Amino acid sequence: MKIKNIRNIRTFVAAVLTLSIVTLGLSACGSKISDSSAAEKSVTVKLGVVGSIYEDLWTPAQEALKSEGINLEIVQFSDYVTPNNALANGEIDLNSFQHRIYLENELTAYGYKLSNVGNTFIIPLNLYSQKVSSVAELKDGDTVAIPDDVTNGGRALKVLEAAGLIALKADAGINPTVADIETYHVKITIEELKANIIPSALPDVTAAVVNGNYALDFGLKTEESIFKDTVLDVEEYWNLIAGRTEDLSDPHKAAVYQKVVKAFQSPETEKVFDDTFGGYFVKVGWDVDLLAK
């Protein structure tokens, strides 16, 4: 009887151990399936930007996308040339740092196959002065500084035209130069300076058109301007999110990118525009779904 009992106990223990091993094996397999499933449901999208300011702008979108299973990873670049190259080479998935004119110039210069997948904002170029309090006070002989680069310089001239100081030739195009000024309603002297030094040059000129990002850096408030940029409906000046054109033919990627765009185009992002950056960013083109097709 004792021998039989011992045999029964041994058989029972063996059965329990076998069942335990099987159970552990099934548990382990189940764990792998869950992990694999989670991995399949989540996706990382690398977004190239230039400047830490974009991390603030994209924070609401990052938070919103987590619930969509999308990890939006911000990749910082130190210049404006590299992000499009990195995008074209597949090092990142999207970028958001440029306006349409810049992208078009890059496509022409380098042959990149990139597309605008969503509109973001426009940064106003306002007119500031430490010497006069209104455009009406500007007089003949006063000096007005504008950026010396083609795109921002052209925008600045359109701002001066909107302010009633000059009139541009009808065929001046999207990027006019000083040579395209047809009439000076006030005989101002236009001085072209590097955009980044214009805020510090304000004491030396009568007025200046200042890029929004540099105005922000120097603590200039939008309400302090003597004329606010009204040329906001020119789509060529709108900033955007760019992606590889070939990726847009992939329904899965296109759907993910559409979610990224929509996450940015939100009331939460607009709140950051207004509350954090004092209106230096203005939403544009959010009613247009460039990925609808």
C-alpha positions in Angstrom: 0.0 0.0 0.0 2.8 2.3 0.8 4.6 1.6 -2.4 1.3 2.2 -4.3 0.7 5.5 -2.5 4.2 6.7 -3.2 3.7 5.8 -6.9 0.4 7.7 -6.9 2.1 10.7 -5.3 4.9 10.6 -7.9 2.4 10.4 -10.7 0.4 13.3 -9.3 3.5 15.5 -8.9 4.7 14.7 -12.4 1.3 15.6 -13.7 1.3 18.9 -11.8 4.7 19.7 -13.1 3.8 18.9 -16.7 0.6 21.0 -16.4 2.7 23.8 -14.9 5.2 23.7 -17.7 2.4 23.7 -20.3 0.6 26.5 -18.6 3.8 28.6 -18.4 4.4 27.9 -22.0 1.0 29.0 -23.0 1.3 32.1 -20.8 4.6 33.0 -22.4 3.1 32.5 -25.9 0.1 34.6 -25.0 2.4 37.4 -23.7 4.3 37.4 -27.0 1.1 37.6 -29.0 -0.1 40.6 -27.0 3.2 42.4 -27.4 3.2 41.7 -31.1 -0.4 42.8 -31.4 0.4 46.1 -29.5 3.4 46.6 -31.7 1.3 46.2 -34.8 -1.3 48.7 -33.5 1.3 51.4 -32.7 3.4 53.3 -35.1 6.2 55.9 -34.8 6.2 58.9 -37.1 9.4 61.0 -37.2 8.7 64.7 -37.8 11.6 67.0 -38.7 11.6 70.6 -37.4 14.0 73.5 -37.0 14.0 75.2 -33.6 12.7 74.3 -30.2 9.6 76.5 -30.7 8.1 73.7 -32.8 8.2 71.3 -29.9 5.8 73.7 -28.1 3.6 74.0 -31.2 3.4 70.2 -31.6 2.9 69.2 -28.0 -1.0 69.1 -28.2 -0.8 67.0 -31.3 1.7 64.6 -29.7 -0.6 64.1 -26.8 -3.7 63.6 -29.0 -2.0 61.1 -31.2 -1.1 58.8 -28.3 -4.7 57.7 -28.1 -4.5 56.9 -31.9 -1.6 54.6 -31.3 0.8 57.1 -33.0 4.1 58.1 -31.4 5.1 61.4 -32.9 8.8 61.8 -32.5 10.2 65.3 -33.0 13.5 65.4 -34.8 15.4 68.7 -34.5 17.6 70.1 -37.3 19.9 73.0 -37.0 19.4 74.5 -40.5 16.8 74.8 -43.2 18.6 72.8 -45.8 18.8 69.4 -44.1 15.2 68.6 -43.3 14.0 68.2 -46.9 17.1 66.1 -47.7 16.5 63.9 -44.7 12.8 63.5 -45.7 13.6 62.7 -49.3 16.2 60.0 -48.1 13.7 58.4 -45.7 15.5 59.4 -42.5 12.3 61.0 -41.3 8.6 60.6 -42.3 7.4 64.2 -42.3 8.8 67.7 -41.7 7.2 71.0 -40.7 9.4 74.1 -40.9 8.8 75.7 -44.3 6.3 77.6 -46.4 5.2 76.8 -49.9 7.6 79.1 -51.7 10.6 77.5 -49.9 9.4 74.0 -50.7 8.9 74.8 -54.3 12.4 76.3 -54.6 13.8 73.1 -52.9 11.9 70.8 -55.3 13.3 72.8 -58.3 16.8 73.0 -57.0 17.2 69.4 -55.8 14.5 67.4 -57.6 13.0 66.1 -54.4 9.7 64.2 -54.7 7.9 65.8 -51.8 4.3 67.0 -51.3 2.4 69.3 -49.1 0.2 67.1 -46.9 -1.3 69.8 -44.6 -1.4 73.5 -43.9 -0.2 74.8 -40.5 0.1 78.5 -40.1 1.4 81.8 -41.3 3.8 84.0 -39.3 2.8 87.7 -39.8 5.4 90.3 -40.7 4.4 93.4 -38.7 5.8 96.9 -38.9 7.4 98.1 -35.7 8.9 101.4 -34.6 10.5 103.0 -31.6 10.2 106.5 -33.0 6.7 106.8 -34.3 3.4 105.4 -33.0 1.5 105.1 -36.3 2.1 104.7 -40.1 0.6 108.2 -40.5 3.6 109.7 -38.7 6.1 108.4 -41.3 7.4 111.1 -43.5 9.6 111.7 -46.5 13.2 110.8 -45.8 12.4 108.3 -43.0 14.2 104.9 -43.2 12.3 101.7 -43.1 14.2 98.4 -42.8 13.0 95.1 -44.5 14.6 91.6 -44.7 17.2 91.3 -47.4 16.2 87.7 -48.5 14.0 87.3 -51.5 11.0 85.7 -49.8 10.7 87.7 -46.6 11.8 90.9 -48.4 9.0 90.4 -51.0 6.5 89.9 -48.2 7.7 93.0 -46.4 7.2 95.1 -49.5 3.6 93.8 -49.7 3.2 94.8 -46.1 4.4 98.3 -46.9 2.0 98.4 -49.8 -0.9 97.3 -47.6 0.1 100.1 -45.2 -0.2 102.6 -48.0 3.4 103.6 -48.1 4.2 102.3 -51.6 2.6 100.8 -54.7 4.1 97.8 -56.5 4.0 97.2 -60.2 1.1 95.1 -61.3 3.4 92.4 -62.7 5.7 92.3 -59.7 4.8 88.7 -58.9 4.8 86.9 -55.6 8.4 87.9 -54.6 8.7 91.6 -55.5 12.0 93.5 -55.0 12.7 97.2 -54.4 13.0 97.6 -58.1 9.3 96.6 -58.5 8.1 99.7 -56.5 6.1 101.8 -58.9 5.1 104.6 -56.6 6.3 106.0 -53.2 3.3 107.5 -51.5 5.7 108.5 -48.8 9.3 109.0 -49.9 10.8 106.6 -47.5 14.3 105.1 -47.8 14.1 101.3 -47.7 17.1 99.6 -46.1 17.6 95.9 -46.6 19.1 94.1 -43.6 19.5 90.5 -42.5 16.2 89.4 -40.9 17.8 88.3 -37.7 19.4 91.7 -36.9 16.5 93.9 -37.8 15.0 93.9 -34.3 18.3 95.1 -32.8 18.5 97.8 -35.5 15.1 99.3 -34.6 16.8 102.3 -32.7 18.7 103.1 -35.8 15.8 103.3 -38.3 12.4 104.9 -38.3 10.5 101.7 -38.6 11.1 98.1 -39.7 9.2 95.0 -40.9 10.2 92.3 -38.5 9.8 88.5 -39.0 7.5 87.1 -36.4 9.9 84.6 -35.0 12.6 87.3 -34.4 10.0 89.7 -33.0 9.1 87.0 -30.6 12.7 86.4 -29.6 13.3 90.1 -29.0 10.1 90.4 -26.9 8.2 92.5 -29.4 4.4 92.1 -28.9 2.0 92.1 -31.8 0.0 94.9 -30.2 3.1 97.1 -30.2 3.3 97.1 -34.0 2.3 100.3 -35.9 0.9 98.2 -38.7 -0.2 94.5 -38.6 0.5 92.3 -41.5 -2.8 91.8 -43.5 -1.2 89.8 -46.3 -2.3 86.5 -44.8 -4.4 85.0 -47.6 -1.5 84.5 -50.0 -1.1 80.7 -50.0 2.5 80.8 -51.1 3.4 82.2 -47.7 1.5 79.5 -45.8 3.7 77.0 -43.7 3.1 73.3 -44.2 3.7 69.7 -43.3 5.6 67.9 -46.1 5.8 64.2 -46.8 7.3 62.0 -49.5 5.1 61.9 -52.5 5.5 58.1 -53.0 4.3 57.5 -49.4 0.9 59.0 -50.2 0.1 56.1 -52.6 0.3 53.8 -49.5 -3.2 53.9 -48.0 -1.9 53.0 -44.5 0.7 55.7 -44.5 -1.6 58.3 -45.9 -4.2 57.5 -43.2 -1.6 57.9 -40.5 -0.3 61.2 -41.9 -3.9 62.5 -42.2 -4.3 61.8 -38.5 -1.1 63.7 -37.8 -2.3 66.7 -39.8 -5.7 66.7 -38.1 -4.1 66.4 -34.6 -2.1 69.6 -35.3 -5.1 71.5 -36.8 -6.9 71.6 -33.5 -8.3 74.1 -31.0 -5.6 73.1 -28.6 -2.9 74.0 -31.1 -4.6 77.3 -31.8 -4.6 78.0 -28.0 -0.8 77.6 -28.0 -0.7 80.1 -30.9 -2.6 82.7 -28.9 -1.7 82.0 -25.3 2.0 81.0 -25.5 3.1 82.9 -28.6 0.9 86.0 -28.4 -0.7 85.6 -31.8 2.6 85.4 -33.8 1.2 82.2 -35.4 -2.1 82.4 -37.3 -3.9 79.3 -38.5 -4.5 79.1 -42.3 -5.9 76.5 -44.6 -7.2 74.2 -41.9 -10.4 73.8 -43.8 -8.6 72.1 -46.7 -7.9 68.4 -46.5 -5.0 67.8 -48.8 -5.1 64.1 -48.2 -8.8 63.6 -48.8 -8.1 61.7 -52.0 
